[in-house]
Amino acid sequence: MASGLTGTSWRNEAVVRRLLLKISRACGLFALSRRLTAKKLRILCYHGIWLGDDPLFAPALFMRADTFERRLALIERLGYPVLPL
């Protein structure tokens, strides 16, 4: 999808992306990709962790510390190996 969108176009793009993700999950593509890559390394990248209240700059690029902790707990609970840096 195009980048550099603003206003309504950006919201429409976000809606389309969420819809495609839901359809992919419903069709079993997420589970299939997990099975196909089960023995391969997965690399997760995060732009940053926000330690204050709500981020004032680029909130889509940052997540709250408690959200990050829950994501790490989920990764561990699902049995994915973690390589500390």
C-alpha positions in Angstrom: 0.0 0.0 0.0 1.1 3.5 -0.6 3.0 5.4 2.0 2.8 9.1 2.9 -1.0 9.1 3.2 -2.7 11.6 5.5 -6.2 12.1 6.9 -9.0 9.9 5.6 -6.7 8.0 3.3 -4.5 6.9 6.2 -7.5 5.7 8.2 -8.8 3.8 5.2 -5.5 2.1 4.7 -5.4 1.1 8.4 -8.9 -0.3 8.1 -7.9 -2.3 5.0 -4.8 -3.6 6.7 -6.7 -4.8 9.8 -9.3 -6.5 7.6 -6.6 -8.3 5.6 -5.0 -9.5 8.9 -8.4 -10.7 10.2 -9.1 -12.6 6.9 -5.6 -14.1 6.9 -6.0 -15.3 10.5 -9.5 -16.7 9.8 -8.1 -18.6 6.8 -5.4 -20.2 8.9 -2.5 -18.4 7.3 -1.0 -17.4 10.7 -1.0 -21.0 11.9 0.4 -22.2 8.6 3.2 -19.7 8.7 4.1 -20.7 12.3 4.3 -24.3 11.3 6.4 -23.6 8.2 8.9 -21.5 10.2 8.8 -23.5 13.5 12.5 -24.2 13.5 13.6 -20.9 12.2 14.7 -17.8 14.1 12.2 -15.0 14.3 13.4 -11.5 14.8 11.2 -8.9 16.4 12.0 -5.2 16.2 10.6 -2.5 18.4 11.0 1.2 17.7 10.9 2.1 21.4 9.3 1.6 24.8 7.4 4.7 26.2 8.1 5.1 29.9 5.8 8.1 30.5 2.0 8.4 30.2 0.9 8.4 26.5 3.5 9.1 23.8 3.2 12.6 22.4 5.4 11.8 19.4 4.6 9.0 16.9 2.4 6.9 19.2 2.3 4.1 16.6 6.0 3.6 16.9 6.1 3.2 20.7 4.5 0.9 23.2 4.0 1.2 26.9 6.3 -0.8 29.1 3.5 -2.9 30.5 2.4 -3.8 27.0 6.0 -4.8 26.1 6.2 -7.0 29.2 2.9 -8.7 28.3 4.3 -9.4 24.8 7.5 -10.9 26.2 5.4 -13.1 28.5 3.3 -14.3 25.6 6.4 -15.1 23.6 7.8 -17.1 26.5 4.4 -18.9 27.1 4.2 -19.9 23.5 7.6 -21.5 23.7 9.5 -19.2 21.3 13.2 -19.1 22.1 14.6 -15.7 23.1 18.2 -14.7 22.4 19.2 -11.8 24.7 21.3 -9.1 23.2 
